[in-house]
Amino acid sequence: MSLDSEPTNLGAPRVCSIADALKFVGERWSLLVLRELGFGVHRFNDIQTNTGAPRETLALRLRKLEDAGLIERRQYSKHPPRDEYLLTAAGRDLAPVLRSLREWGERHATPLRRTS
């Protein structure tokens, strides 16, 4: 990304697709949910265990990601009613972003892996 390619919008916030994307995935729990779904973890309790998200927070993030079209909910049991969550094409398109973020974290943010 070249910072020189976008003109300055004096007097107003810059129009930016990064800012637009962050409306959907710009917080910790959403990214961790997407990570888990990418790893093949589809059920609420398993996602909660692997992310450490509080129950209510996780339910809200799943709803937000579903409303944004990044995930879809599918019933896997009628009695009792149970749902699982799957990535949509838009959600799967985030895989390279998450991979790059993980690689950056491994190089620069994870204390045990820092070499500097």
trRosetta pair geometry for C-beta under 8 A, 3 or more apart (Angstrom, degrees):
i j d omega theta_ij theta_ji phi_ij phi_ji
1 5 7.9 -118 -174 33 62 124
2 5 4.5 89 84 -17 104 106
3 6 7.0 -63 -166 34 44 97
6 14 6.7 61 151 -166 132 130
6 16 7.4 27 -146 -99 158 91
8 14 7.4 -73 -141 -91 44 108
9 12 5.1 -64 140 72 110 89
9 13 7.1 11 85 106 129 24
9 14 5.0 154 24 -102 118 57
9 15 6.6 101 -48 0 158 79
13 19 7.7 131 158 -136 123 175
14 19 7.6 146 86 -12 84 140
16 19 4.2 82 78 7 104 105
16 20 6.9 -171 99 -8 56 84
17 20 5.1 -49 -145 38 42 118
17 21 6.2 46 154 -23 69 101
18 21 5.8 -53 -149 35 30 110
18 22 6.5 32 152 -23 63 106
19 22 5.7 -52 -148 32 32 114
19 23 7.4 49 150 -32 59 90
20 23 6.0 -40 -169 8 38 115
21 24 6.2 -67 -170 39 45 102
21 25 6.3 -29 160 38 81 103
21 26 7.4 123 112 -55 64 96
22 25 6.7 -87 -125 67 34 63
22 26 3.1 57 -172 -74 80 130
23 26 6.5 32 -39 4 15 123
24 30 7.1 176 146 176 54 153
24 64 7.6 171 -147 149 60 99
24 65 7.3 95 -177 -111 90 61
24 68 4.5 123 -131 -152 115 158
24 70 6.4 136 171 -36 127 136
25 30 5.0 -155 -134 122 54 127
25 31 5.8 91 -179 -73 94 77
25 34 6.8 1 -130 -19 119 150
25 70 7.4 131 -67 -100 106 166
25 94 6.8 161 -89 -129 166 147
26 30 7.4 29 38 53 32 139
27 30 5.4 83 65 13 77 107
27 31 7.3 -160 92 -5 35 95
27 61 7.9 -126 84 -111 112 115
28 31 6.1 -73 -156 39 26 106
28 32 6.2 16 160 -14 68 113
29 32 5.6 -58 -143 41 33 109
29 33 6.2 39 156 -23 67 103
29 51 6.5 82 -138 166 72 140
29 53 4.9 87 -130 -109 114 129
29 57 5.7 -141 -94 147 168 111
29 58 6.6 -136 -172 -93 128 58
29 61 4.6 -125 119 -71 115 159
30 33 5.8 -52 -149 33 30 112
30 34 6.5 28 153 -15 63 106
30 61 5.2 -152 -78 -158 68 113
30 64 6.9 -71 -96 91 117 123
30 65 6.0 158 -141 -69 94 110
31 34 5.7 -55 -150 38 33 111
31 35 6.4 40 149 -25 64 103
31 98 7.0 161 -164 -110 90 99
31 101 7.4 -78 -164 108 135 164
32 35 5.3 -44 -147 31 36 119
32 36 6.5 37 154 -19 64 102
32 50 7.8 -179 169 114 103 87
32 51 4.2 115 137 -128 130 112
32 53 6.9 168 85 -47 134 114
33 36 5.8 -56 -152 36 32 110
33 37 6.4 29 153 -16 66 106
33 47 6.0 34 -127 -169 76 128
33 51 6.6 -11 -68 -71 58 155
33 53 7.6 0 -62 -21 93 156
33 58 7.2 144 -84 -145 117 82
33 61 5.6 174 -24 128 148 125
33 62 6.5 -164 -147 -80 152 71
33 65 6.3 -139 101 -26 141 159
33 71 7.6 -69 139 -42 118 153
33 85 7.7 -35 -180 114 108 154
34 37 5.8 -53 -144 39 32 110
34 38 6.2 36 154 -20 64 108
34 65 7.3 -171 -65 -130 90 144
34 70 7.0 -50 -96 156 112 129
34 71 7.8 -139 -96 -57 73 114
34 87 7.3 78 -144 -100 75 111
34 91 6.3 -154 -130 -161 100 97
34 94 5.8 -36 -179 96 144 143
34 98 6.3 -153 116 -75 113 141
35 38 5.7 -62 -154 37 28 113
35 39 6.5 21 152 -14 65 108
35 51 8.0 134 61 -91 111 99
35 98 5.9 175 -90 -162 78 139
36 39 5.6 -59 -149 39 33 109
36 41 4.1 -63 177 66 92 122
36 46 7.5 160 -177 121 129 88
36 47 4.9 132 115 -123 159 80
36 50 5.2 131 -107 89 122 138
36 51 6.3 -76 -39 -50 136 103
37 40 7.7 72 -178 -57 32 11
37 41 6.6 -91 -79 66 31 68
37 42 6.6 73 -123 -97 73 61
37 47 7.6 10 -55 -103 74 120
37 71 6.4 -125 -99 -109 167 120
37 85 6.1 -80 -99 113 119 100
37 86 6.8 141 -159 -143 116 25
37 87 4.9 135 138 -49 127 94
37 91 6.8 -29 103 159 144 137
38 87 6.7 54 -75 -47 64 147
38 92 7.8 136 -105 -118 89 59
38 95 5.9 147 -129 -107 132 90
38 98 6.5 -177 -4 76 166 159
41 46 4.9 -144 -166 126 105 119
41 47 5.7 147 130 -78 113 68
41 50 5.9 -4 172 10 175 156
42 46 7.4 34 52 62 39 131
42 47 7.8 -44 157 -48 7 107
42 84 4.0 33 142 -176 110 112
42 85 5.6 -173 -162 55 68 58
42 86 6.2 5 -130 -73 117 67
43 46 4.7 75 68 16 89 109
43 47 6.8 -164 89 -10 39 89
43 76 7.9 -73 -93 35 101 146
43 82 7.5 0 -137 170 107 115
43 84 5.2 -50 -82 -111 65 89
43 85 7.8 161 -86 17 20 81
44 47 5.8 -61 -147 37 26 109
44 48 6.2 25 157 -19 65 108
44 58 7.0 121 -159 131 86 130
44 59 7.8 23 -142 -85 125 75
44 62 7.4 -42 -109 -56 92 162
44 83 7.3 65 -34 74 111 83
44 84 8.0 -131 -22 -111 70 46
44 85 7.5 96 -67 -11 66 113
45 48 5.6 -53 -147 36 31 114
45 49 6.3 34 154 -21 64 105
46 49 5.7 -49 -145 35 32 112
46 50 6.2 21 159 -11 65 111
47 50 6.1 -64 -145 44 27 104
47 51 6.0 5 165 -2 66 116
47 53 7.5 -18 134 34 86 122
47 58 6.5 144 111 -160 110 131
47 62 7.9 97 103 -76 160 119
47 85 7.2 10 -46 41 151 130
48 51 6.4 -69 -137 47 22 96
48 52 7.7 103 174 -70 54 6
48 53 5.8 -102 -130 61 64 85
48 55 6.4 11 -125 -94 142 63
48 58 5.3 -75 -93 -45 89 172
49 52 7.8 15 179 -65 22 46
51 58 7.0 138 71 -100 137 115
53 57 5.1 -131 180 90 98 111
53 58 4.1 120 110 -67 129 98
53 61 7.0 -77 -161 20 157 141
54 57 4.3 79 64 12 91 112
54 58 6.8 -165 84 -12 42 87
55 58 5.9 -61 -149 35 25 109
55 59 6.4 24 157 -18 63 106
56 59 5.7 -53 -149 34 31 112
56 60 6.5 30 153 -17 64 106
57 60 5.8 -58 -152 37 31 110
57 61 6.3 27 153 -17 67 107
58 61 5.7 -55 -144 38 32 109
58 62 6.2 33 157 -20 66 105
59 62 5.9 -53 -147 36 28 111
59 63 6.5 29 154 -17 62 107
60 63 5.7 -58 -151 37 31 111
60 64 6.2 31 153 -20 66 107
61 64 5.5 -53 -145 37 33 113
61 65 6.2 31 157 -16 67 106
62 65 5.9 -56 -145 40 29 108
62 66 6.2 30 154 -20 64 108
62 71 6.9 -74 -154 79 69 146
62 73 7.5 77 163 -77 112 112
62 85 6.1 -106 -144 -91 114 150
63 66 5.6 -56 -147 38 29 112
63 67 6.2 30 154 -19 65 107
64 67 5.8 -53 -146 37 29 111
64 68 6.3 24 155 -15 63 110
65 68 5.7 -57 -145 40 31 110
65 70 4.6 -78 -170 67 85 114
65 71 4.6 37 128 16 112 112
65 91 7.4 61 178 -97 111 120
66 69 7.8 49 177 -65 31 23
66 70 7.6 -91 -73 54 23 70
66 71 5.3 -60 -80 78 64 87
66 72 6.6 102 -131 -110 89 32
66 73 5.8 -6 -112 -23 140 101
66 85 7.7 -103 -72 -131 105 107
68 90 7.9 -136 131 113 86 143
69 88 5.8 -73 167 57 67 161
69 90 5.3 54 121 35 96 150
70 87 7.1 -43 161 -143 67 71
70 88 6.0 -160 -173 35 18 105
70 90 5.3 -96 -104 101 57 105
70 91 4.0 104 180 -78 71 92
70 94 7.3 20 -148 -12 116 136
71 85 5.1 10 172 -177 132 103
71 86 6.4 150 -161 76 78 36
71 87 5.9 -54 -105 -103 72 39
71 88 6.2 -157 -100 -10 16 87
71 91 5.4 75 -68 -72 62 154
72 85 7.3 159 79 -152 36 59
72 86 5.4 -22 61 63 85 91
72 88 5.5 95 -24 -66 100 96
73 83 4.7 0 -174 -177 104 135
73 84 7.4 154 -154 77 59 33
73 85 5.7 -30 -100 -98 65 70
73 86 8.0 165 -91 20 19 76
74 83 6.5 140 71 -156 31 78
74 84 5.6 -26 65 62 85 82
74 85 7.8 161 20 -91 75 23
74 86 6.2 19 1 -1 119 118
75 78 6.8 59 157 -78 129 62
75 81 6.5 -53 -138 -158 116 82
75 82 6.9 115 -155 78 68 46
75 83 5.4 -52 -94 -97 52 70
76 82 5.7 -49 63 97 85 97
76 83 6.9 119 8 -138 82 22
76 84 4.9 40 -21 -9 128 112
77 80 6.4 38 122 72 120 48
77 81 6.6 166 97 -141 77 20
77 82 3.9 30 45 35 110 107
78 81 6.2 -9 -156 -93 34 66
87 91 3.5 -143 -155 101 87 126
87 92 4.8 117 133 -56 130 74
88 91 4.8 101 44 7 64 102
88 92 7.1 -124 98 -3 35 88
89 92 5.7 -53 -146 38 32 111
89 93 6.5 41 151 -29 63 102
90 93 5.6 -49 -153 25 32 118
90 94 7.6 38 148 -24 57 96
91 94 5.9 -49 -168 18 40 113
92 95 5.9 -10 -177 -24 55 113
93 96 7.9 -38 175 21 49 94
94 97 4.9 -58 -164 42 66 119
94 98 5.8 64 140 -23 88 102
95 98 5.9 -58 -145 39 30 107
95 99 6.2 32 156 -21 66 107
96 99 5.4 -52 -143 38 34 115
96 100 6.3 35 157 -19 66 104
97 100 5.9 -56 -151 37 28 109
97 101 6.3 28 151 -18 64 107
98 101 5.5 -53 -144 38 33 113
98 102 6.3 37 154 -21 65 104
99 102 5.7 -53 -149 35 30 113
99 103 6.4 28 154 -17 64 106
100 103 5.7 -54 -145 38 32 110
100 104 6.3 35 154 -20 65 105
101 104 5.7 -52 -147 36 31 112
101 105 6.3 33 152 -20 63 107
102 105 5.6 -57 -149 37 30 113
102 106 6.4 32 153 -22 65 104
103 106 5.6 -50 -147 33 32 112
103 107 6.5 24 156 -12 64 107
104 107 5.9 -64 -152 42 30 105
104 108 5.8 -29 171 28 69 115
104 109 7.2 46 125 -3 74 111
105 108 6.8 -81 -123 58 20 75
105 109 4.3 -52 -144 49 65 120
105 110 5.7 72 151 -32 81 95
106 109 7.8 -2 -21 47 15 79
106 110 5.6 -9 -120 17 39 131
106 113 5.3 -56 -171 120 66 161
107 113 7.3 -78 -89 126 19 115
108 114 7.2 54 -142 -106 24 90
110 113 4.4 34 89 29 111 112
110 114 7.0 -173 83 -37 55 76
111 114 6.0 -40 -149 1 32 115
